[in-house]
């Protein structure tokens, strides 16, 4: 069968259309779509820079309140420490010192708790974690206790929420081990093991 030039051109055109249809549409854009994509990318980058600037500004303000008058070198020294204060400072401000730590952003939970703790204090003397180049152990202990207490409180609230959700929407078709199923030989063996009938093995 002889194929005419027009038929051959039609076959090639159809094949090219099929190939283009299979290609990711984000890679093949007309000029208008390309301009829109570039604009969206610029806006996303701009929004990201603004968000980073806000986080940096927030951390900087917090650092000046907790460590008034402390220079960058002293702060870097504190962040490098492996004690509780160093860990806290690193989690809050480490990202501002990329040459000292690999933190790339602050811990948002700790940022919130530190700001809350500051509001519970009355005056700079009750807030500063370092005065005259020395750690204020009383204030440090206070903020750490506050953070720990809030963590327990929030963790308990999340647990209760998850528990209520589980009771309201119980899981279905979840495989359960035979040792967890009452009436099975495996469960009986488990009950026997945890009962007082079995004495612990003595070490030789």
JOWO-V721462 format. One line per field, one symbol per residue. psi: psi as a letter, one per 30 degrees, with the letter a starting at -180 (. if undefined). A space follows every 50 residues. Layout:
psi=???
This chain:
psi=kkkleeeeeeeeeeeeeeeeefkkfffjkleeeeeeeeeeeeeeeeeeee eeeeeeeeeeeeefeeikgkleeeeeeeeflgaeeeeeeefefeffiffe lgkflljeeeeeeeeeeefflileffekfkkhgkkjeeeeeeeeeeeeee eeeeeeeeeeeeeeeeeeikklhkkkkfffjkfleeeeeeeeeflffjkk kkk.
